[in-house]
Amino acid sequence: MPRELPTQAEVDQGMHDKGYRYKLTPLNAQFQPLFTKTLDQIGPLMRDYKDTKFLVHPIRYDWNLADLFHLWKHGNQDQVITILSEDHPGLTALFLAQGIADNVINRSDLNTVANKLSELRQAEFN
């Protein structure tokens, strides 16, 4: 029985899991998309493929609250902070509000999340 090829969504998820955050899809569809881990890597790639135009977009993984609460409860607070810092601010608000309502996180955790997110944000500007 032939093995099924992964879908583009599965490929994107696999690349996201490996740390890639941006996908460059050639508009002429002559080859498969390219992936980069940082914005700084996009420019050199475009110079290498100067005859190709790309659609550039971030690779997203849609975290759900259950996943984040599971990570938090099992000691992966730093991973949750990183996820929240890279995602839409609405996810952070939802995580905090629902976490308090469901007694998954406590008021001390609120301060921890706010302080660590502030530290990460400040580090971007230093």
PyRosetta script that sets phi, psi and omega in degrees:
from pyrosetta import init, pose_from_sequence

init()
pose = pose_from_sequence("MPRELPTQAEVDQGMHDKGYRYKLTPLNAQFQPLFTKTLDQIGPLMRDYKDTKFLVHPIRYDWNLADLFHLWKHGNQDQVITILSEDHPGLTALFLAQGIADNVINRSDLNTVANKLSELRQAEFN")
pose.set_psi(1, 125.8)
pose.set_omega(1, -178.2)
pose.set_phi(2, -68.3)
pose.set_psi(2, 144.6)
pose.set_omega(2, 179.1)
pose.set_phi(3, -77.4)
pose.set_psi(3, 134.9)
pose.set_omega(3, -179.9)
pose.set_phi(4, -75.3)
pose.set_psi(4, 140.6)
pose.set_omega(4, 176.1)
pose.set_phi(5, -75.1)
pose.set_psi(5, 145.8)
pose.set_omega(5, 178.9)
pose.set_phi(6, -69.0)
pose.set_psi(6, 150.8)
pose.set_omega(6, 175.7)
pose.set_phi(7, -73.6)
pose.set_psi(7, 164.8)
pose.set_omega(7, 178.7)
pose.set_phi(8, -62.5)
pose.set_psi(8, -35.8)
pose.set_omega(8, 177.9)
pose.set_phi(9, -63.6)
pose.set_psi(9, -39.1)
pose.set_omega(9, 178.0)
pose.set_phi(10, -67.9)
pose.set_psi(10, -39.2)
pose.set_omega(10, 176.6)
pose.set_phi(11, -63.0)
pose.set_psi(11, -47.1)
pose.set_omega(11, 179.0)
pose.set_phi(12, -58.8)
pose.set_psi(12, -43.3)
pose.set_omega(12, 179.5)
pose.set_phi(13, -63.5)
pose.set_psi(13, -42.2)
pose.set_omega(13, 178.1)
pose.set_phi(14, -62.0)
pose.set_psi(14, -41.1)
pose.set_omega(14, 178.8)
pose.set_phi(15, -68.4)
pose.set_psi(15, -38.7)
pose.set_omega(15, 176.9)
pose.set_phi(16, -61.3)
pose.set_psi(16, -42.3)
pose.set_omega(16, 179.5)
pose.set_phi(17, -63.0)
pose.set_psi(17, -26.8)
pose.set_omega(17, 178.7)
pose.set_phi(18, -86.9)
pose.set_psi(18, -0.7)
pose.set_omega(18, 176.6)
pose.set_phi(19, 103.5)
pose.set_psi(19, 0.4)
pose.set_omega(19, 178.4)
pose.set_phi(20, -78.8)
pose.set_psi(20, 138.3)
pose.set_omega(20, -175.6)
pose.set_phi(21, -121.9)
pose.set_psi(21, -11.4)
pose.set_omega(21, -178.3)
pose.set_phi(22, -132.1)
pose.set_psi(22, 140.4)
pose.set_omega(22, -178.7)
pose.set_phi(23, -119.1)
pose.set_psi(23, 128.7)
pose.set_omega(23, 179.0)
pose.set_phi(24, -112.5)
pose.set_psi(24, 107.9)
pose.set_omega(24, -178.5)
pose.set_phi(25, -99.2)
pose.set_psi(25, 120.4)
pose.set_omega(25, 178.9)
pose.set_phi(26, -66.4)
pose.set_psi(26, 130.5)
pose.set_omega(26, -178.0)
pose.set_phi(27, -67.7)
pose.set_psi(27, -25.2)
pose.set_omega(27, 179.0)
pose.set_phi(28, -85.1)
pose.set_psi(28, -4.5)
pose.set_omega(28, 176.8)
pose.set_phi(29, 55.0)
pose.set_psi(29, 32.2)
pose.set_omega(29, 179.4)
pose.set_phi(30, -82.5)
pose.set_psi(30, -16.4)
pose.set_omega(30, 177.1)
pose.set_phi(31, -152.0)
pose.set_psi(31, 168.9)
pose.set_omega(31, -177.8)
pose.set_phi(32, -66.9)
pose.set_psi(32, 157.7)
pose.set_omega(32, 178.2)
pose.set_phi(33, -58.8)
pose.set_psi(33, 152.9)
pose.set_omega(33, 174.5)
pose.set_phi(34, -104.6)
pose.set_psi(34, 154.9)
pose.set_omega(34, -177.9)
pose.set_phi(35, -128.4)
pose.set_psi(35, 145.1)
pose.set_omega(35, 174.5)
pose.set_phi(36, -132.2)
pose.set_psi(36, 157.8)
pose.set_omega(36, 179.8)
pose.set_phi(37, -91.8)
pose.set_psi(37, -26.6)
pose.set_omega(37, -179.0)
pose.set_phi(38, -134.6)
pose.set_psi(38, 163.1)
pose.set_omega(38, 176.0)
pose.set_phi(39, -64.2)
pose.set_psi(39, -33.5)
pose.set_omega(39, -178.8)
pose.set_phi(40, -61.3)
pose.set_psi(40, -24.9)
pose.set_omega(40, -177.9)
pose.set_phi(41, -82.2)
pose.set_psi(41, -11.4)
pose.set_omega(41, -177.1)
pose.set_phi(42, -71.3)
pose.set_psi(42, -44.1)
pose.set_omega(42, -178.0)
pose.set_phi(43, -56.6)
pose.set_psi(43, -53.1)
pose.set_omega(43, 178.7)
pose.set_phi(44, -59.4)
pose.set_psi(44, -36.3)
pose.set_omega(44, 177.8)
pose.set_phi(45, -63.3)
pose.set_psi(45, -42.6)
pose.set_omega(45, 179.9)
pose.set_phi(46, -67.0)
pose.set_psi(46, -31.9)
pose.set_omega(46, 175.8)
pose.set_phi(47, -69.2)
pose.set_psi(47, -38.2)
pose.set_omega(47, 178.6)
pose.set_phi(48, -65.8)
pose.set_psi(48, -32.6)
pose.set_omega(48, -179.7)
pose.set_phi(49, -113.0)
pose.set_psi(49, 52.8)
pose.set_omega(49, -171.5)
pose.set_phi(50, -63.6)
pose.set_psi(50, -19.7)
pose.set_omega(50, 179.2)
pose.set_phi(51, -91.8)
pose.set_psi(51, 5.5)
pose.set_omega(51, -177.1)
pose.set_phi(52, -119.7)
pose.set_psi(52, 136.3)
pose.set_omega(52, 173.2)
pose.set_phi(53, -98.6)
pose.set_psi(53, 141.0)
pose.set_omega(53, -176.0)
pose.set_phi(54, -121.0)
pose.set_psi(54, 150.2)
pose.set_omega(54, 165.8)
pose.set_phi(55, -97.2)
pose.set_psi(55, 118.8)
pose.set_omega(55, -177.2)
pose.set_phi(56, -107.4)
pose.set_psi(56, 128.4)
pose.set_omega(56, 176.7)
pose.set_phi(57, -150.5)
pose.set_psi(57, 151.7)
pose.set_omega(57, 179.4)
pose.set_phi(58, -71.9)
pose.set_psi(58, 148.6)
pose.set_omega(58, 174.6)
pose.set_phi(59, -89.7)
pose.set_psi(59, 125.9)
pose.set_omega(59, -178.9)
pose.set_phi(60, -115.0)
pose.set_psi(60, 143.6)
pose.set_omega(60, 168.3)
pose.set_phi(61, -116.9)
pose.set_psi(61, 124.4)
pose.set_omega(61, -178.7)
pose.set_phi(62, -81.5)
pose.set_psi(62, 97.2)
pose.set_omega(62, 177.6)
pose.set_phi(63, -72.6)
pose.set_psi(63, 141.9)
pose.set_omega(63, 172.0)
pose.set_phi(64, -108.8)
pose.set_psi(64, 160.4)
pose.set_omega(64, -175.1)
pose.set_phi(65, -61.0)
pose.set_psi(65, -36.6)
pose.set_omega(65, -179.6)
pose.set_phi(66, -59.8)
pose.set_psi(66, -41.5)
pose.set_omega(66, 177.6)
pose.set_phi(67, -62.3)
pose.set_psi(67, -45.9)
pose.set_omega(67, -178.3)
pose.set_phi(68, -65.5)
pose.set_psi(68, -41.9)
pose.set_omega(68, 178.4)
pose.set_phi(69, -64.6)
pose.set_psi(69, -38.4)
pose.set_omega(69, 178.1)
pose.set_phi(70, -62.0)
pose.set_psi(70, -47.2)
pose.set_omega(70, 178.5)
pose.set_phi(71, -60.8)
pose.set_psi(71, -43.6)
pose.set_omega(71, -177.7)
pose.set_phi(72, -62.0)
pose.set_psi(72, -48.4)
pose.set_omega(72, -177.1)
pose.set_phi(73, -66.3)
pose.set_psi(73, -23.3)
pose.set_omega(73, -177.5)
pose.set_phi(74, -102.2)
pose.set_psi(74, 25.8)
pose.set_omega(74, 170.4)
pose.set_phi(75, 82.7)
pose.set_psi(75, 15.2)
pose.set_omega(75, -179.4)
pose.set_phi(76, -104.4)
pose.set_psi(76, 46.9)
pose.set_omega(76, -176.9)
pose.set_phi(77, -61.3)
pose.set_psi(77, -39.9)
pose.set_omega(77, -179.8)
pose.set_phi(78, -63.1)
pose.set_psi(78, -37.3)
pose.set_omega(78, 178.2)
pose.set_phi(79, -65.9)
pose.set_psi(79, -40.9)
pose.set_omega(79, 178.7)
pose.set_phi(80, -63.9)
pose.set_psi(80, -42.4)
pose.set_omega(80, 179.0)
pose.set_phi(81, -60.7)
pose.set_psi(81, -43.3)
pose.set_omega(81, 178.9)
pose.set_phi(82, -62.3)
pose.set_psi(82, -44.9)
pose.set_omega(82, 179.5)
pose.set_phi(83, -60.5)
pose.set_psi(83, -46.5)
pose.set_omega(83, -179.2)
pose.set_phi(84, -63.6)
pose.set_psi(84, -37.1)
pose.set_omega(84, -178.9)
pose.set_phi(85, -69.5)
pose.set_psi(85, -27.6)
pose.set_omega(85, -178.0)
pose.set_phi(86, -91.1)
pose.set_psi(86, -13.6)
pose.set_omega(86, -175.3)
pose.set_phi(87, -101.7)
pose.set_psi(87, -177.3)
pose.set_omega(87, 179.8)
pose.set_phi(88, -65.1)
pose.set_psi(88, 139.7)
pose.set_omega(88, 179.9)
pose.set_phi(89, -56.8)
pose.set_psi(89, -24.6)
pose.set_omega(89, 178.2)
pose.set_phi(90, -62.5)
pose.set_psi(90, -31.7)
pose.set_omega(90, 178.2)
pose.set_phi(91, -66.0)
pose.set_psi(91, -39.2)
pose.set_omega(91, 177.8)
pose.set_phi(92, -62.9)
pose.set_psi(92, -46.5)
pose.set_omega(92, 179.2)
pose.set_phi(93, -60.5)
pose.set_psi(93, -43.7)
pose.set_omega(93, 179.6)
pose.set_phi(94, -65.8)
pose.set_psi(94, -42.1)
pose.set_omega(94, 178.5)
pose.set_phi(95, -58.8)
pose.set_psi(95, -46.0)
pose.set_omega(95, -178.3)
pose.set_phi(96, -68.8)
pose.set_psi(96, -47.8)
pose.set_omega(96, -177.6)
pose.set_phi(97, -64.6)
pose.set_psi(97, -48.3)
pose.set_omega(97, -178.4)
pose.set_phi(98, -71.7)
pose.set_psi(98, -34.7)
pose.set_omega(98, 177.7)
pose.set_phi(99, -61.2)
pose.set_psi(99, -41.7)
pose.set_omega(99, 176.7)
pose.set_phi(100, -68.1)
pose.set_psi(100, -45.4)
pose.set_omega(100, -178.6)
pose.set_phi(101, -61.4)
pose.set_psi(101, -36.9)
pose.set_omega(101, -178.4)
pose.set_phi(102, -93.4)
pose.set_psi(102, 4.9)
pose.set_omega(102, -178.7)
pose.set_phi(103, 58.0)
pose.set_psi(103, 33.0)
pose.set_omega(103, 175.8)
pose.set_phi(104, -86.1)
pose.set_psi(104, -36.6)
pose.set_omega(104, 176.1)
pose.set_phi(105, -122.3)
pose.set_psi(105, 158.8)
pose.set_omega(105, 179.8)
pose.set_phi(106, -114.7)
pose.set_psi(106, -179.5)
pose.set_omega(106, -176.6)
pose.set_phi(107, -62.9)
pose.set_psi(107, -33.7)
pose.set_omega(107, 176.7)
pose.set_phi(108, -63.4)
pose.set_psi(108, -39.1)
pose.set_omega(108, 177.7)
pose.set_phi(109, -63.2)
pose.set_psi(109, -35.9)
pose.set_omega(109, 176.9)
pose.set_phi(110, -57.5)
pose.set_psi(110, -45.7)
pose.set_omega(110, 179.2)
pose.set_phi(111, -64.6)
pose.set_psi(111, -40.9)
pose.set_omega(111, 179.2)
pose.set_phi(112, -60.2)
pose.set_psi(112, -48.1)
pose.set_omega(112, -179.8)
pose.set_phi(113, -61.7)
pose.set_psi(113, -49.2)
pose.set_omega(113, -178.4)
pose.set_phi(114, -60.9)
pose.set_psi(114, -45.4)
pose.set_omega(114, -178.5)
pose.set_phi(115, -65.7)
pose.set_psi(115, -44.1)
pose.set_omega(115, -179.0)
pose.set_phi(116, -68.3)
pose.set_psi(116, -38.8)
pose.set_omega(116, 176.1)
pose.set_phi(117, -64.1)
pose.set_psi(117, -39.1)
pose.set_omega(117, 177.0)
pose.set_phi(118, -64.5)
pose.set_psi(118, -41.2)
pose.set_omega(118, 177.9)
pose.set_phi(119, -62.6)
pose.set_psi(119, -43.2)
pose.set_omega(119, 178.3)
pose.set_phi(120, -63.3)
pose.set_psi(120, -42.0)
pose.set_omega(120, 179.3)
pose.set_phi(121, -63.9)
pose.set_psi(121, -43.4)
pose.set_omega(121, 179.8)
pose.set_phi(122, -64.5)
pose.set_psi(122, -37.2)
pose.set_omega(122, 179.9)
pose.set_phi(123, -63.8)
pose.set_psi(123, -28.6)
pose.set_omega(123, 177.6)
pose.set_phi(124, -64.1)
pose.set_psi(124, -29.5)
pose.set_omega(124, -175.9)
pose.set_phi(125, -96.5)
pose.set_psi(125, -5.0)
pose.set_omega(125, 179.0)
pose.set_phi(126, -97.1)
pose.dump_pdb("model.pdb")
